[in-house]
Amino acid sequence: MILPPFIKAGLPLCALYLLWGAVAFGSLEDPSADGSKELSKVVFRTNIRPRSDFTASGFAEATFFPPYNEYPANFGIPFKHEVVARYGAAADVTVEHVPSGLFAGLHLFMPMGDTKPQTAYNYSASPIFLEVRPTLGYRVAPRLDLRLTYNKDFDLGKFASRNEVTPWLALSMRGSTDKPADLWNAAALSGYVETYFFAPGFEYPATPGASPAGYPILNFSRAQIVNARYALELSLRLQLKPKWLDRVFGFADPECFFGDSTLAARARFGGQPLTVSMQYGVGLQLTPNLEFRFYHAEFDTLGGAPAGLLKAFGNGLSLRYVW
């Protein structure tokens, strides 16, 4: 029988292909053959997992506030009644649907303690309040997203300032780095900048210190509270690169508040500077997911806050697990 020329040309390739198949399947039948497991993965592609359309990220953190540096969970109250926090517990999780760019997040923070400044220092861990902050967002671009965030604090038994720390609702735009920027091979800088607009009736309580009803007025009254219509937040992380220092990092999280809204006249849209919240410190990466942090926090006026504003400061030690 005379074979067509194109079949004759293909016979060597067919022979090589059949020989490779025989060797491959022969090796799979013999579990002792060298490379059988790797070859089985190639033939049957068992090492390929279905890719999920969802990603999850976040952290859990436990904080200790040393004596004389307690977290100010209540404001404008005589020391013998003012409960401040010795500990803090926080959790933050974000789940994103990658194909659509939609994501949802939840931030929780609970200060705990029963210390009264200059009156009764102790290490009690009584819950004071629970801060709940859900977020819905849309990733407009790889480094830009739009967010809608609501925040409310729930009294757990020792939150005397619950009526002064009002709920807030904000529309914000966040721009972030997609990867750390190299600084002359000495450090890597990453972070984000975020601008906020707080909805009328849900302004940010940016001037803490008002005395709650039923207590003597120490600094200023509830009627003098000025809340924020706008905010500008910056979050930075500087990771060192030199050997033996590459586990050390610094961080800074300043946030400035602007507005002229009061509890009696909320529909105001002025942008006068009110207050600034600053948190900064250093950290050590104990493992790829576990961080030890020391931070200093301050809260001060920018000029538009009422006289007698609580100018708070404090220090904290924390362990943060990141995923």
C-alpha positions as CSV (number, residue, x, y, z in Angstrom):
1,M,0.0,0.0,0.0
2,I,1.3,3.4,-1.0
3,L,0.9,6.1,1.8
4,P,0.3,9.7,0.9
5,P,3.4,11.9,1.4
6,F,1.8,13.9,4.3
7,I,1.2,10.7,6.3
8,K,4.7,9.5,5.7
9,A,6.0,12.8,7.1
10,G,3.9,12.5,10.2
11,L,4.8,8.9,11.1
12,P,8.0,9.9,13.1
13,L,6.1,12.4,15.1
14,C,3.4,9.9,15.9
15,A,6.0,7.3,16.9
16,L,7.7,9.7,19.3
17,Y,4.3,10.7,20.8
18,L,3.3,7.0,21.4
19,L,6.7,6.3,22.9
20,W,6.4,9.2,25.4
21,G,2.9,8.1,26.4
22,A,4.1,4.6,27.1
23,V,6.9,5.7,29.2
24,A,4.7,8.2,31.1
25,F,1.9,5.7,31.9
26,G,4.4,3.0,32.6
27,S,6.0,5.2,35.2
28,L,2.6,6.0,36.8
29,E,1.9,2.3,37.2
30,D,5.1,1.8,39.2
31,P,4.9,4.0,42.3
32,S,8.6,3.4,43.0
33,A,9.7,4.9,39.8
34,D,11.7,8.1,40.1
35,G,9.6,11.2,39.4
36,S,6.3,9.3,39.2
37,K,4.5,11.7,41.5
38,E,5.7,14.7,39.5
39,L,4.9,13.1,36.2
40,S,1.4,12.1,37.4
41,K,0.8,15.8,38.2
42,V,1.8,16.7,34.6
43,V,-0.4,14.0,33.0
44,F,-3.5,14.4,35.2
45,R,-2.9,18.1,36.3
46,T,-3.7,17.3,39.9
47,N,-1.8,20.2,41.2
48,I,-4.2,22.8,39.7
49,R,-6.9,24.1,42.1
50,P,-9.9,26.1,41.0
51,R,-9.4,29.8,41.5
52,S,-11.8,31.5,43.8
53,D,-13.4,34.8,42.8
54,F,-13.3,36.0,46.4
55,T,-10.4,37.2,48.5
56,A,-10.3,37.9,52.2
57,S,-7.9,40.1,54.2
58,G,-7.7,41.7,57.6
59,F,-6.2,41.6,61.1
60,A,-6.9,40.9,64.7
61,E,-5.2,42.9,67.4
62,A,-4.9,42.9,71.2
63,T,-3.6,46.1,72.9
64,F,-2.4,46.9,76.4
65,F,-2.5,50.5,77.7
66,P,0.0,51.0,80.5
67,P,-0.9,52.9,83.7
68,Y,-1.3,56.7,83.1
69,N,-1.7,55.9,79.4
70,E,-5.2,54.4,79.5
71,Y,-7.5,54.8,76.5
72,P,-10.0,57.6,77.1
73,A,-13.3,55.8,76.5
74,N,-15.4,58.5,78.3
75,F,-15.0,62.3,78.3
76,G,-15.9,65.4,80.4
77,I,-16.6,63.4,83.6
78,P,-15.1,63.9,87.1
79,F,-12.2,61.4,87.6
80,K,-14.0,59.5,90.3
81,H,-16.7,58.6,87.7
82,E,-14.7,58.5,84.5
83,V,-13.9,54.9,83.4
84,V,-11.0,54.5,81.0
85,A,-9.6,51.4,79.2
86,R,-6.7,49.2,80.2
87,Y,-7.1,46.9,77.2
88,G,-8.4,47.0,73.6
89,A,-9.5,44.3,71.2
90,A,-9.9,45.0,67.5
91,A,-10.7,43.0,64.4
92,D,-10.9,44.1,60.8
93,V,-11.9,41.9,57.8
94,T,-12.6,42.7,54.1
95,V,-14.0,40.3,51.6
96,E,-13.8,41.3,47.9
97,H,-15.4,39.8,44.8
98,V,-12.5,40.3,42.4
99,P,-14.3,40.1,39.0
100,S,-16.8,42.8,39.9
101,G,-14.6,45.0,42.2
102,L,-17.2,45.0,44.9
103,F,-16.2,44.4,48.5
104,A,-17.5,44.5,52.1
105,G,-15.7,45.1,55.3
106,L,-16.3,45.1,59.0
107,H,-14.2,46.8,61.7
108,L,-14.8,46.1,65.4
109,F,-13.1,47.7,68.4
110,M,-13.8,47.1,72.1
111,P,-12.0,49.0,74.9
112,M,-12.0,47.2,78.3
113,G,-11.2,48.3,81.8
114,D,-12.4,49.9,85.0
115,T,-9.7,52.3,85.9
116,K,-10.6,55.8,87.1
117,P,-7.8,58.4,86.5
118,Q,-6.0,59.6,89.6
119,T,-8.5,57.7,91.7
120,A,-8.4,53.9,91.1
121,Y,-5.8,52.2,88.9
122,N,-6.4,48.5,88.2
123,Y,-6.2,45.8,85.6
124,S,-9.9,44.9,85.3
125,A,-11.1,44.0,81.8
126,S,-14.7,45.0,82.0
127,P,-16.2,45.8,78.5
128,I,-16.9,49.5,78.1
129,F,-18.4,49.8,74.6
130,L,-18.3,48.1,71.2
131,E,-17.5,50.1,68.1
132,V,-19.1,48.5,64.9
133,R,-18.1,49.9,61.5
134,P,-19.4,48.1,58.4
135,T,-18.2,49.2,54.9
136,L,-19.5,48.6,51.4
137,G,-17.2,49.5,48.5
138,Y,-16.4,49.4,44.8
139,R,-12.9,49.3,43.3
140,V,-13.0,51.9,40.6
141,A,-9.4,51.2,39.5
142,P,-6.6,49.0,40.8
143,R,-5.5,51.6,43.3
144,L,-8.7,53.6,43.8
145,D,-11.9,52.6,45.5
146,L,-15.2,54.2,46.6
147,R,-16.5,53.4,50.1
148,L,-19.7,53.9,52.1
149,T,-19.0,53.5,55.9
150,Y,-21.3,53.6,58.9
151,N,-20.1,53.7,62.5
152,K,-21.9,53.2,65.8
153,D,-20.7,52.6,69.4
154,F,-22.8,50.3,71.6
155,D,-22.8,50.8,75.3
156,L,-21.7,47.6,77.2
157,G,-22.3,49.0,80.6
158,K,-19.7,51.7,81.3
159,F,-20.0,54.1,78.4
160,A,-21.2,57.4,79.9
161,S,-20.4,59.4,76.8
162,R,-22.7,57.3,74.5
163,N,-25.0,60.3,73.7
164,E,-22.1,62.6,72.9
165,V,-20.3,60.2,70.6
166,T,-22.9,60.1,67.8
167,P,-23.1,57.6,64.9
168,W,-21.6,58.7,61.6
169,L,-22.1,57.8,58.0
170,A,-19.5,58.7,55.3
171,L,-18.9,58.5,51.6
172,S,-15.1,58.3,51.0
173,M,-12.6,57.8,48.2
174,R,-9.3,56.0,49.0
175,G,-6.2,55.9,46.8
176,S,-3.5,53.4,47.8
177,T,-0.2,52.0,46.6
178,D,-0.5,48.8,44.7
179,K,3.0,47.8,45.9
180,P,5.5,49.4,48.2
181,A,7.7,52.2,46.7
182,D,11.4,51.5,47.0
183,L,13.3,54.3,48.7
184,W,16.9,53.9,47.5
185,N,16.9,50.3,48.6
186,A,16.9,51.4,52.2
187,A,13.2,51.1,52.9
188,A,9.8,50.4,51.3
189,L,7.0,52.9,51.6
190,S,3.3,51.9,51.3
191,G,-0.1,53.3,52.4
192,Y,-3.1,55.2,51.3
193,V,-4.8,58.6,51.4
194,E,-8.6,58.9,52.0
195,T,-11.0,61.8,51.8
196,Y,-14.4,61.7,53.7
197,F,-17.7,63.4,53.3
198,F,-20.0,62.9,56.3
199,A,-23.8,62.8,55.6
200,P,-26.0,65.5,57.1
201,G,-27.3,64.2,60.4
202,F,-24.5,61.7,60.7
203,E,-21.4,64.0,61.1
204,Y,-18.2,62.7,62.7
205,P,-17.9,63.5,66.5
206,A,-14.6,65.3,66.1
207,T,-14.6,67.4,69.4
208,P,-14.7,65.0,72.3
209,G,-14.8,66.4,75.8
210,A,-18.3,67.5,76.4
211,S,-19.8,66.6,79.7
212,P,-22.7,64.2,79.5
213,A,-26.1,65.1,80.9
214,G,-26.3,64.5,84.6
215,Y,-22.7,65.5,85.3
216,P,-21.2,68.9,86.1
217,I,-19.8,70.7,83.1
218,L,-16.0,70.5,83.3
219,N,-14.7,71.6,79.9
220,F,-17.7,72.5,77.7
221,S,-21.4,71.4,77.4
222,R,-23.1,69.1,74.9
223,A,-24.6,72.2,73.1
224,Q,-21.0,73.4,72.3
225,I,-20.1,70.2,70.4
226,V,-18.8,70.9,66.8
227,N,-18.9,67.9,64.5
228,A,-17.0,67.3,61.2
229,R,-18.4,67.4,57.7
230,Y,-15.1,66.4,56.1
231,A,-12.0,64.5,56.9
232,L,-8.6,63.7,55.4
233,E,-6.8,60.6,56.4
234,L,-3.3,59.4,55.6
235,S,-1.9,56.0,56.5
236,L,1.8,55.3,55.9
237,R,4.1,52.3,56.6
238,L,7.9,52.4,56.2
239,Q,9.5,48.9,56.1
240,L,13.3,48.9,56.5
241,K,15.3,46.8,54.0
242,P,18.9,46.4,55.3
243,K,19.8,42.9,56.6
244,W,19.1,42.5,60.4
245,L,16.7,45.4,60.2
246,D,14.2,44.2,57.6
247,R,11.7,43.1,60.3
248,V,11.5,46.6,61.7
249,F,8.9,49.1,60.4
250,G,7.5,52.5,61.3
251,F,3.9,53.7,60.8
252,A,1.9,56.9,61.0
253,D,-1.8,57.5,60.7
254,P,-2.8,61.2,60.9
255,E,-6.4,62.2,60.3
256,C,-7.7,65.8,60.1
257,F,-11.3,66.9,60.6
258,F,-13.1,69.9,59.2
259,G,-16.6,71.4,59.6
260,D,-18.9,73.7,61.6
261,S,-21.9,71.5,62.2
262,T,-23.5,71.4,65.7
263,L,-26.1,69.1,67.2
264,A,-28.7,71.9,67.0
265,A,-27.7,72.9,63.4
266,R,-26.5,69.9,61.5
267,A,-27.1,71.1,58.0
268,R,-23.9,73.1,57.8
269,F,-21.2,72.6,55.2
270,G,-18.4,74.8,56.3
271,G,-14.9,73.5,56.2
272,Q,-13.1,75.1,59.1
273,P,-10.3,73.1,60.7
274,L,-11.5,71.3,63.8
275,T,-9.2,68.7,65.2
276,V,-6.4,66.2,64.3
277,S,-6.0,62.6,65.5
278,M,-2.4,61.3,65.2
279,Q,-1.2,57.8,65.8
280,Y,2.4,56.7,65.1
281,G,5.0,54.2,66.3
282,V,7.3,51.4,65.5
283,G,6.8,47.7,65.0
284,L,8.6,44.4,64.7
285,Q,7.5,41.5,62.4
286,L,7.8,38.4,64.6
287,T,6.6,36.2,61.8
288,P,5.2,37.0,58.3
289,N,1.8,37.3,59.9
290,L,2.4,38.5,63.4
291,E,3.5,42.0,64.4
292,F,4.5,43.6,67.7
293,R,3.7,47.3,67.9
294,F,4.4,50.2,70.1
295,Y,2.5,53.4,69.3
296,H,1.8,56.8,70.6
297,A,-1.6,58.5,70.0
298,E,-2.5,62.2,70.3
299,F,-5.7,64.2,69.8
300,D,-5.5,68.0,69.5
301,T,-7.3,71.1,68.1
302,L,-6.7,72.7,64.8
303,G,-8.3,75.9,66.0
304,G,-12.0,75.4,65.3
305,A,-12.9,73.2,68.3
306,P,-14.6,74.6,71.4
307,A,-12.4,75.8,74.3
308,G,-11.8,73.0,76.7
309,L,-11.4,70.4,74.0
310,L,-10.0,67.1,75.4
311,K,-6.4,67.0,74.3
312,A,-5.7,63.4,74.8
313,F,-2.5,61.4,74.4
314,G,-1.4,57.9,75.3
315,N,0.7,54.9,74.5
316,G,-0.1,51.3,73.7
317,L,1.6,47.9,73.2
318,S,-0.1,45.5,70.9
319,L,0.1,42.2,69.0
320,R,-1.4,42.2,65.6
321,Y,-2.1,39.1,63.4
322,V,-2.5,39.9,59.8
323,W,-3.8,37.8,57.0
